[in-house]
Amino acid sequence: MTRATRVRALLALALLALSVYLALTQPPRLGLDLRGGTRLVLETKDSPTAQADRTATDRTLEVLRQRVDALGVSEPTLARSGDQRIVVELPGVQDPREAAEVLGRTAQLSFHPVRDTGGKAGPDGPDGAGGKDGKGDGRVLRDESGQPVRLGPAALTGGQVESAEARLDQERGGGWFVSVELRGSGESAWAGLTGKAACAQPGDPARRAAIVLDDKVISSPQVDPSVECGTGITGGATQITGGFSQDEAEELALLINGGALPVPVDLIEQRTVDATLGDRAIEASAQAAVIGTVLTSLFIIGVYRLLGGLATLALACYGLLSYAALLAIGATLTLPGLAGFVLAIGMAVDANVLVFERAREEYAAMPARRRTLRSALTAGFRKALSAVADSNITTLLAAALLFVLASGPVRGFGVTLSIGVLASMVSALVITRVIADVAVRRRAVMARPRLSGIADTGAVRRWLTRRAPDLMRHRRRWLAGSAAALVLATGGLVVRGLEFGVEFTGGRSVEYTTERPVSGEAARQAVADAGRPRAVVQTSGDGDGDRRVSVRAGELSDADEAKVRAELAEAGGSAERVRDEMIGPSLGEELRRNALIALGVALAAQLAYLALRFRWTFAASSVAGMAHDVLLLVGVFAWLGKPVDGVFLAALLTVIGYSVNDSVVVFDRVRELWSADRRAPFGGIVNTALLQTLPRTLNTGAGAVFILAALVLLGGESLTDFALALLIGVVLGTYSSMFTAAPLAITLEARSSAPPPRPKRPRGRQGGPGGPGGGPGASDSSGGPPAPRAKGGAEGSAYGGARSGRGRRTAGGRPPGDSGARV
């Protein structure tokens, strides 16, 4: 074992050991669409006394956090999104109306005198809002230490507070305190409140002043002995002390500010998912993943034999690495993210296929006397690196756009897809390489080279070598066919139009399950009887009839929803709400705009990257093929009447990455062949590159198809449209790379005056698989199998058309481009 192999082996073992540790010790963090609950998005608005900026939103967030804690929700999540939005996730909350009502109230801050510490806490319990206790007119609440206190009427409110700030007493070493600035009538009101409290003896509860936020005492400091009775604290400023830590002082200041600067909040998005629906989605996705992975593994083993089996083992390691990475970064696994995790398994095969196919080519091109499995495999990894890197970077660009521009669960798809791409590269270039390198050194394998899977070129490559079809001979026909398909897709957009989901149009979508199957006509009549005749109603089933009803309307109040549910229950025996989504009109318009921006940025980013890595003609052709795939996929969904929503956007951007992925592999080989023979006709170069990369294209596509077909058939209704879009995209991406991007590149090159790419300089006497001097059988640049050299032979001109003679080969070359408080 070489030193490099030992280093890779140690790295692989370290990564796998860490992954096993994380998988065994860290529980997965599931999104609300998988574990059930409610997700609310609130947007702060300007008020007459405060501007809804980032600071006001942060203060509002702290107030909302206290309110959520009062709801008793287990493991809630609150976070600011942007300057004016707050995302609230409430696991297990199936009726969002109570939560939305509590969260949507404007904060109420007030300052009260303390009468005494007797009595009983209010009817809502120790921490709830108090009420009359039969003794006087004061409320009884729990103070910050948990003791009941009876309060007098409010002396001033949060509207009379200018600001509150946590500060450190550096002069006297008194620690952290909270400085409160008052305004207007608040100055005299505070002086009156503290002046009366100062008349009580130290230690008497009546010497305290209580600060109450939303009927909860957040601080009840005593008035300092230096304050005179009847005079109180004057000047419009006061300090709250009490041995605070920095965090405690900052939190108290935030709470006071939150009540002092109340800003109204609007509910702009609401999603509620029943826990059982999430359980079914996880189960269905797991089944699809297992079946799809098994089929993919059997296919890879059948094609690549021993190395295929090792690649399957590496796929299992890939799954472990990806799962551990999700746990390590604390990523939330959403339903689209789960689908992305399953999809990445199929895409992870691509890097292995690229390497194995290149190793096959190198082995076939070596002279018999120097032909070894190890040298072919090493050359395969080295020469496939450029295509592996470029193709995966294009997918990462699409995943990054999903994370930056998407929202909600779709962002989770971008995270899992990114992790999957990176993990697949580690799996293929480190783990697969280590175990494959060890395997091909075994005597039993060296004695039976065909067992490895490298020595056999494969049925597809043998057929291509024998027939050598000239695919680019009819390139104008291919382009005409693509143009006709685009016209048909555009017709679907014009005739049928796009069925935008609630996420892009705004409105409300509610999904129910009924006890008995309900026909579409009966469901629509029931919704009409509830007073919503224009609502979009769809029915579907899960194997035992149409028991799932989806109702979508532009406006649907809670009262309207209750009527719809009652009518559906009468028609279907019972109606249980399993999913409830509400998107505000302004948010829907914003999401639709962001979707268009995402597509435009994707096109520009891919074009810029490809132009940097390749020629402008290759970049333009790849982006044109990608746009071709996008329009066709959107057109197919228009003809089928499928909804276009955020999940579809995730699928669309993934198709963009996959489409460019295929084109990159082809053009990477074109660049390599052309730099080796700059005088060869460009059409022949492209045809040769297509034939040499076709086995990889078909084998990679088959791996993805197995996974996606399993998701379509077994992934459940929540994933069917998503997986269908990806499945169509894989087929389109495979087609466009060969019959749209490649012919277009030939057409553009005919009009370009740029010279061919320069050949790669020799790297000393490193030598390639053909030996230090290259030699007659060496295949350092084209990587293709040796083609017959008969004059005028079709094989020599079509499949080996990039070769220009022995003297022009560069040995060993690589393709270019690589409390006790006081006041």
KAJO-V902574 format. One record per run of one state. SS is the DSSP state (h for helix, s for strand, l for the rest). FROM is the first residue (numbers start at 0). TO is the last residue. Records with the same first field share a line. If there is no record, write none. Layout:
BEGIN
SS = FROM-TO ; FROM-TO
END
This chain:
BEGIN
l = 0-1 ; 25-27 ; 30-30 ; 35-35 ; 44-45 ; 47-48 ; 50-52 ; 71-75 ; 81-83 ; 91-94 ; 104-107 ; 116-138 ; 142-146 ; 169-173 ; 182-184 ; 197-203 ; 213-214 ; 219-220 ; 222-235 ; 244-244 ; 260-263 ; 273-273 ; 329-330 ; 333-333 ; 365-366 ; 370-371 ; 405-407 ; 440-441 ; 447-447 ; 452-457 ; 467-469 ; 495-497 ; 500-500 ; 505-505 ; 514-518 ; 529-534 ; 540-546 ; 553-556 ; 572-573 ; 583-583 ; 613-614 ; 640-641 ; 644-644 ; 676-680 ; 714-715 ; 750-766 ; 768-769 ; 771-792 ; 798-804 ; 808-820 ; 822-822
h = 2-24 ; 31-34 ; 53-70 ; 95-103 ; 157-159 ; 185-196 ; 204-206 ; 245-259 ; 274-328 ; 334-364 ; 367-369 ; 372-404 ; 408-439 ; 442-446 ; 448-451 ; 458-466 ; 470-494 ; 501-504 ; 519-528 ; 557-571 ; 584-612 ; 615-639 ; 645-675 ; 681-713 ; 716-749 ; 793-797 ; 805-807
s = 28-29 ; 36-43 ; 46-46 ; 49-49 ; 76-80 ; 84-90 ; 108-115 ; 139-141 ; 147-156 ; 160-168 ; 174-181 ; 207-212 ; 215-218 ; 221-221 ; 236-243 ; 264-272 ; 331-332 ; 498-499 ; 506-513 ; 535-539 ; 547-552 ; 574-582 ; 642-643 ; 767-767 ; 770-770 ; 821-821
END
